[in-house]
Amino acid sequence: MSTAVQNPPQIHGNWNDLIPPSEDLLLDEDYSPQPSRTGVWVGLAAITMTFAGFTSALIVSQGSASEWKHIALPPILYLNTLVLLISSVTLEISRRCVAAYARQRSTPKATAMSWLMATFFLGLLFVAGQYEAWLHFRANGLFLATNLGSSFFYVLTAVHALHLLGGITALIVVIGRFGNGQFSLRKSTMDSTAYYWHFMSVLWLYLLWILWLKL
């Protein structure tokens, strides 16, 4: 009883032809889900629930308080809003510049870095502006324990500023990796930082509206 043995398939060309270029591998990985992105979405959901709880507490406190003293918001808050919105624009520009540099080197590295640094300094300027708003409150005799309105103002703005400082820390990591040439084409850290930062901008618009409406 004989067994037919098939000849192995013939491979024409060089063995290296079977291995796609490393850039193609990175491009394929770009579409795979990244743990950092998943972590950011989970974190944003938790932040949303936290500020939703603060909002509910503010509304309930205002409705149950026998005497609610309305507080005029410091004008610098509106300037801070503009600064934060501009920082979202500069970060989105920098994200696109980083992507263009990583894929095709069509954008100079210095251009991408300059937009990243602009976002970084605008973030610091926003936090400094929030501190100036707190000083304005203190100068007018409004402290954390003065009344319910001032308490909610300090808590909401301070918690938001702390979360934005987390975004600034992530941006420092992005700047460091990009500057040292350690950035892969996946850019998961860059994308996650951008999502987080844009969320902080939208969240601040919501908080400013709540403070203006309720305080």
C-alpha positions in Angstrom: 0.0 0.0 0.0 1.6 3.2 -1.2 1.2 6.6 0.3 1.3 9.6 -2.0 3.6 12.3 -0.8 2.8 15.8 -2.0 5.7 18.1 -2.8 5.9 21.1 -0.6 4.8 24.4 -2.1 7.6 26.2 -4.0 8.6 29.6 -2.7 9.8 32.0 -5.3 12.0 34.9 -4.3 13.7 35.8 -1.1 12.7 34.6 2.4 12.6 38.2 3.5 9.7 38.8 1.2 7.5 36.8 3.6 8.1 39.4 6.4 6.2 42.6 5.9 8.0 45.8 6.7 8.0 46.9 10.3 6.1 50.0 9.4 3.2 47.9 8.2 3.2 45.9 11.4 2.9 49.2 13.4 0.2 50.4 11.1 -1.8 47.3 11.7 -1.3 47.6 15.5 -2.6 51.1 15.2 -6.1 49.8 14.8 -6.0 47.3 17.7 -7.5 48.4 21.0 -5.0 49.8 23.4 -5.2 49.3 27.2 -4.4 52.9 27.8 -7.4 54.0 25.8 -9.7 51.6 27.7 -8.3 52.9 31.0 -9.0 56.5 29.9 -12.6 55.8 29.0 -13.1 54.0 32.4 -11.5 57.0 34.2 -13.7 59.5 32.3 -16.8 57.5 33.3 -15.7 57.7 36.9 -15.0 61.4 36.7 -18.4 62.0 35.1 -20.2 60.1 38.0 -18.2 62.1 40.5 -19.2 65.5 39.1 -22.7 64.3 38.6 -22.8 63.6 42.3 -21.4 67.1 43.1 -24.1 68.7 40.8 -26.9 66.8 42.6 -25.5 67.8 46.0 -25.4 71.5 44.8 -29.0 71.4 43.5 -30.3 69.7 46.7 -28.4 72.0 49.0 -29.7 75.1 47.2 -33.3 73.9 47.4 -33.1 72.9 51.0 -31.2 75.9 52.3 -33.3 78.4 54.2 -31.1 81.3 52.9 -29.0 80.8 49.9 -26.6 83.7 49.2 -25.9 84.1 45.5 -22.2 84.8 44.6 -20.9 86.7 41.6 -18.3 84.7 39.7 -14.9 86.3 39.2 -14.5 87.6 35.7 -11.2 85.8 35.2 -13.1 82.5 35.0 -14.3 83.5 31.5 -10.7 84.2 30.5 -9.7 80.9 31.9 -12.4 79.2 29.8 -11.0 80.8 26.6 -7.5 79.6 27.6 -8.6 76.1 28.1 -10.6 76.0 24.8 -7.5 77.3 22.9 -5.4 74.6 24.6 -7.8 71.9 23.2 -7.3 73.4 19.7 -3.5 73.4 20.1 -3.5 69.9 21.4 -5.6 68.6 18.5 -3.2 70.3 16.1 -0.2 68.8 17.9 -1.9 65.3 17.7 -2.3 65.6 14.0 1.3 66.9 13.6 2.6 64.0 15.6 0.6 61.5 13.5 1.9 63.1 10.3 5.5 63.0 11.5 5.3 59.4 12.7 3.8 58.1 9.5 5.3 60.0 6.7 7.7 62.6 8.2 5.7 65.2 6.3 5.6 67.5 9.3 8.8 68.7 11.0 9.3 67.4 14.5 10.0 70.9 15.8 6.5 72.0 14.6 4.8 69.1 16.5 6.9 69.8 19.6 6.0 73.5 19.5 2.3 72.8 19.5 2.7 70.3 22.4 4.6 72.9 24.4 2.0 75.5 23.6 -0.7 73.2 25.0 1.4 72.5 28.1 1.9 76.2 28.9 -1.8 77.0 28.3 -2.7 74.2 30.7 -0.5 75.8 33.4 -1.9 79.2 32.6 -5.5 77.9 33.2 -4.5 76.4 36.6 -2.8 79.7 37.5 -6.0 81.6 36.4 -8.1 79.3 38.7 -5.7 80.1 41.6 -6.3 83.8 40.8 -10.0 83.2 41.0 -9.6 81.7 44.5 -7.5 84.7 45.6 -10.3 86.9 44.3 -12.8 85.1 46.5 -10.5 85.3 49.5 -10.1 89.0 49.0 -13.8 89.4 49.1 -14.1 87.4 52.4 -15.4 84.2 50.8 -13.7 81.1 52.1 -14.4 77.4 52.0 -16.6 77.5 55.1 -18.2 80.9 54.6 -21.4 79.6 53.1 -22.6 76.7 50.9 -22.1 78.6 47.7 -18.5 79.4 48.3 -17.9 75.8 49.5 -19.2 74.4 46.2 -17.2 76.9 44.2 -13.9 75.9 45.9 -14.7 72.2 45.7 -15.8 72.0 42.1 -13.0 74.3 40.7 -10.3 72.6 42.8 -11.3 69.1 41.9 -11.4 70.0 38.2 -8.0 71.7 38.5 -6.5 68.6 40.1 -7.8 66.4 37.2 -6.4 68.9 34.7 -3.0 68.6 36.5 -3.3 64.9 35.8 -3.7 65.8 32.1 -0.7 68.0 32.3 1.3 65.2 33.7 0.3 62.9 30.9 1.2 65.6 28.4 4.7 65.8 30.0 5.0 62.1 29.3 4.0 62.6 25.7 6.5 65.4 25.2 9.3 63.4 26.8 8.7 60.3 24.7 8.3 62.3 21.5 11.4 64.3 22.2 13.4 61.2 22.8 12.2 59.5 19.7 10.4 56.7 21.6 7.1 57.3 19.9 5.6 54.4 17.9 3.1 54.8 15.2 0.4 53.6 17.5 0.4 56.8 19.5 -1.9 55.3 22.1 -0.5 57.7 24.8 -1.0 60.7 22.6 -4.5 59.8 21.7 -5.5 59.0 25.3 -4.1 62.3 26.5 -6.0 64.2 23.8 -9.3 62.4 24.7 -8.8 63.2 28.4 -7.8 66.9 27.7 -10.8 67.5 25.5 -13.1 66.0 28.1 -11.7 68.3 30.7 -12.5 71.3 28.4 -16.1 70.1 28.0 -16.4 69.4 31.7 -15.3 72.9 32.6 -17.9 74.4 30.2 -20.5 72.4 32.1 -19.1 73.4 35.5 -19.0 77.1 34.5 -22.6 76.9 33.4 -23.7 75.2 36.7 -21.8 77.7 38.8 -23.2 80.7 36.9 -26.7 79.2 37.1 -26.8 78.1 40.7 -24.4 80.3 42.5 
